Amino acid sequence: MGVSSSTELPERFLEISKWPKSKVESVIQSYNDGEYDFGIDYSVVMNITGYDNDAAKELVQLHNRNDTGFVNAITLLISLISLGNSESRNEVNRLETIFDLMDFNRSGHISMDEFTILLLCIGSSYSFILQRSNDEGLIDDAIIQFGKTVYEALGKKNTSSISKDELIDWTKENVFGKGFLSINDILNALVNGINIGGGDNLADVSVTSSITNF
């Protein structure tokens, strides 16, 4: 994924963009093996990334709006997945890895609630990467609606689960297939919506929403 070429990133994020795929996978494995909570502090970040004290605190601060000292582990891992291995453009592989973060029993399915949480974590991660504010939670509200739209497009009930294959196929057609490949574009799609089933280019997206304009 990565960001658009015009986007300036903090040095820590630039450094992560140079990580190879194996480094990202190692961090995810360390988090899973440690059986850590969803809320993690800099000491856990040190353990799973190999960062020193200062670097770990900096990465936590980049993912923290309220200076609590804790970050959502899923959100942070999504940042590493999306920024790392920047030389590869295999977005499907990235999405599969992100899906697996919420697929705790490795069934290949997640519930609608889990899907919504995953989308919110993606939105938070990308907002942190792009240093965007979440205006009074309006971004979260838009992302929740996006999740409902996906479910409706797939003809699913709220009580149904969504499979990895279903999500991959839908995203390939309606997101990646319409040119939404950068972190900037995907956050725009999550917040402003996309024209599902109509048109085939970026003109189908309203990027002048009163919620946010990137």
C-alpha positions as CSV (number, residue, x, y, z in Angstrom):
1,M,0.0,0.0,0.0
2,G,2.2,2.8,1.2
3,V,1.3,6.4,0.9
4,S,1.0,8.7,-2.1
5,S,4.3,10.2,-3.3
6,S,3.3,13.7,-2.1
7,T,2.7,12.6,1.5
8,E,5.4,13.5,4.1
9,L,5.8,10.8,6.8
10,P,7.4,11.0,10.2
11,E,10.9,9.5,10.2
12,R,9.8,6.5,12.2
13,F,7.2,5.6,9.6
14,L,9.7,6.1,6.8
15,E,12.0,3.7,8.6
16,I,9.3,1.1,8.9
17,S,8.6,1.4,5.1
18,K,12.0,-0.1,4.5
19,W,11.3,-3.2,6.6
20,P,11.3,-6.4,4.6
21,K,8.2,-8.7,4.7
22,S,10.1,-11.1,7.0
23,K,10.5,-8.3,9.7
24,V,6.8,-7.5,9.6
25,E,5.9,-11.2,9.9
26,S,8.3,-11.6,12.8
27,V,6.7,-8.8,14.8
28,I,3.2,-10.2,14.2
29,Q,4.4,-13.6,15.4
30,S,6.0,-12.1,18.5
31,Y,2.8,-10.4,19.4
32,N,0.8,-13.6,18.9
33,D,3.3,-15.8,20.8
34,G,3.3,-13.3,23.7
35,E,-0.5,-13.5,24.1
36,Y,-0.6,-9.8,24.8
37,D,-3.7,-7.8,25.4
38,F,-5.2,-5.6,22.8
39,G,-4.0,-2.5,24.7
40,I,-0.2,-2.5,24.7
41,D,2.4,0.0,26.0
42,Y,6.0,0.8,24.9
43,S,7.5,-2.1,26.8
44,V,5.5,-4.6,24.7
45,V,6.4,-2.7,21.5
46,M,10.0,-3.0,22.5
47,N,9.6,-6.8,23.0
48,I,7.9,-7.4,19.6
49,T,9.8,-5.0,17.4
50,G,13.3,-5.1,19.0
51,Y,13.2,-1.3,19.3
52,D,15.0,0.5,22.1
53,N,13.1,2.4,24.8
54,D,13.0,5.8,22.9
55,A,12.0,4.3,19.5
56,A,9.2,2.2,21.1
57,K,7.9,5.2,22.9
58,E,7.9,7.2,19.7
59,L,6.0,4.6,17.8
60,V,3.4,4.4,20.6
61,Q,3.1,8.2,20.6
62,L,2.5,8.2,16.8
63,H,-0.5,5.9,17.5
64,N,-1.9,7.7,20.5
65,R,-4.4,10.6,20.5
66,N,-4.9,10.8,24.2
67,D,-1.5,10.4,25.7
68,T,-2.6,7.3,27.7
69,G,0.7,5.5,27.0
70,F,-1.3,2.6,25.5
71,V,-2.1,1.8,21.9
72,N,-4.4,-0.6,20.2
73,A,-2.2,-3.5,19.1
74,I,-4.3,-4.3,16.0
75,T,-4.1,-0.7,14.8
76,L,-0.3,-0.7,15.3
77,L,0.1,-4.0,13.5
78,I,-2.0,-2.7,10.6
79,S,0.4,0.2,10.3
80,L,3.4,-2.1,10.1
81,I,1.7,-4.3,7.5
82,S,0.6,-1.4,5.4
83,L,3.9,0.6,5.5
84,G,6.4,-2.3,5.6
85,N,7.8,-4.1,2.5
86,S,7.1,-1.0,0.5
87,E,8.9,-2.4,-2.6
88,S,6.2,-5.0,-3.0
89,R,2.8,-4.0,-4.4
90,N,1.0,-7.2,-3.4
91,E,-2.0,-5.5,-1.8
92,V,-4.0,-8.7,-1.7
93,N,-1.4,-10.3,0.5
94,R,-1.4,-7.3,2.8
95,L,-5.2,-7.5,3.1
96,E,-5.0,-11.3,3.9
97,T,-2.5,-10.6,6.6
98,I,-4.7,-7.8,8.0
99,F,-7.8,-10.1,8.0
100,D,-5.8,-12.7,9.9
101,L,-5.3,-10.3,12.8
102,M,-9.0,-10.5,13.6
103,D,-9.4,-14.2,12.7
104,F,-8.5,-15.5,16.1
105,N,-9.5,-19.2,15.5
106,R,-8.1,-19.2,11.9
107,S,-11.4,-20.3,10.5
108,G,-11.2,-18.0,7.5
109,H,-14.3,-16.2,8.8
110,I,-15.0,-13.2,11.0
111,S,-18.3,-11.9,12.4
112,M,-19.8,-8.5,11.4
113,D,-18.8,-7.0,14.7
114,E,-15.2,-8.2,14.2
115,F,-15.3,-6.9,10.6
116,T,-16.4,-3.5,11.8
117,I,-13.7,-3.4,14.5
118,L,-11.1,-4.4,11.8
119,L,-12.3,-1.5,9.6
120,L,-12.2,0.9,12.5
121,C,-8.6,-0.2,13.3
122,I,-7.7,0.3,9.6
123,G,-9.2,3.8,9.7
124,S,-7.3,4.6,12.9
125,S,-4.0,3.3,11.6
126,Y,-4.3,5.2,8.3
127,S,-5.4,8.4,10.2
128,F,-2.3,8.1,12.4
129,I,0.0,7.5,9.4
130,L,-1.4,10.5,7.6
131,Q,-1.6,12.5,10.8
132,R,-5.3,13.2,10.4
133,S,-7.7,14.0,13.2
134,N,-10.9,12.1,13.8
135,D,-13.3,15.0,14.0
136,E,-15.6,14.2,16.9
137,G,-15.7,10.5,15.8
138,L,-17.3,11.3,12.5
139,I,-14.7,9.2,10.7
140,D,-15.6,6.2,12.8
141,D,-19.3,6.8,12.0
142,A,-18.5,6.8,8.3
143,I,-16.4,3.7,8.5
144,I,-19.1,1.8,10.4
145,Q,-21.5,2.7,7.6
146,F,-19.0,1.5,5.0
147,G,-18.9,-1.9,6.7
148,K,-22.7,-2.1,6.5
149,T,-22.6,-1.2,2.9
150,V,-20.1,-4.0,2.2
151,Y,-22.4,-6.5,4.0
152,E,-25.4,-5.2,2.0
153,A,-23.5,-5.5,-1.3
154,L,-22.7,-9.1,-0.4
155,G,-26.3,-9.8,0.5
156,K,-25.4,-10.7,4.0
157,K,-27.4,-10.4,7.3
158,N,-25.9,-8.8,10.3
159,T,-25.7,-12.2,12.0
160,S,-23.7,-13.7,9.1
161,S,-19.9,-14.0,9.0
162,I,-17.7,-12.8,6.2
163,S,-15.0,-15.0,4.8
164,K,-11.5,-14.0,3.8
165,D,-12.2,-15.1,0.2
166,E,-15.4,-13.0,0.1
167,L,-13.6,-9.9,1.4
168,I,-10.7,-10.4,-0.9
169,D,-12.8,-10.8,-4.0
170,W,-15.0,-7.8,-3.1
171,T,-12.0,-5.6,-2.4
172,K,-10.2,-6.6,-5.6
173,E,-13.3,-5.5,-7.6
174,N,-14.5,-2.5,-5.7
175,V,-11.4,-1.0,-4.2
176,F,-8.1,-2.2,-5.7
177,G,-9.8,-2.6,-9.1
178,K,-10.9,1.1,-9.0
179,G,-7.4,2.4,-8.3
180,F,-7.6,2.7,-4.6
181,L,-4.1,1.4,-3.7
182,S,-2.4,3.9,-1.5
183,I,-3.2,4.5,2.2
184,N,-4.5,7.9,1.3
185,D,-7.0,6.5,-1.3
186,I,-8.2,3.7,0.9
187,L,-8.9,6.0,3.8
188,N,-10.8,8.3,1.5
189,A,-12.8,5.3,0.3
190,L,-13.6,4.2,3.9
191,V,-14.6,7.7,5.0
192,N,-16.4,9.0,1.9
193,G,-17.7,5.8,0.4
194,I,-17.4,4.3,-3.1
195,N,-19.9,3.7,-5.8
196,I,-20.4,0.0,-5.6
197,G,-21.4,-1.6,-8.9
198,G,-21.4,1.7,-10.8
199,G,-18.6,3.3,-12.8
200,D,-15.0,2.2,-12.8
201,N,-12.7,5.0,-11.7
202,L,-11.8,7.5,-9.0
203,A,-14.5,9.9,-10.2
204,D,-17.0,7.5,-8.5
205,V,-15.7,8.7,-5.2
206,S,-16.8,11.9,-3.5
207,V,-13.7,13.3,-1.9
208,T,-15.3,16.6,-0.8
209,S,-17.2,15.2,2.1
210,S,-17.9,17.6,5.0
211,I,-16.3,14.9,7.2
212,T,-12.9,15.1,5.7
213,N,-11.1,16.1,2.5
214,F,-7.7,14.6,1.9
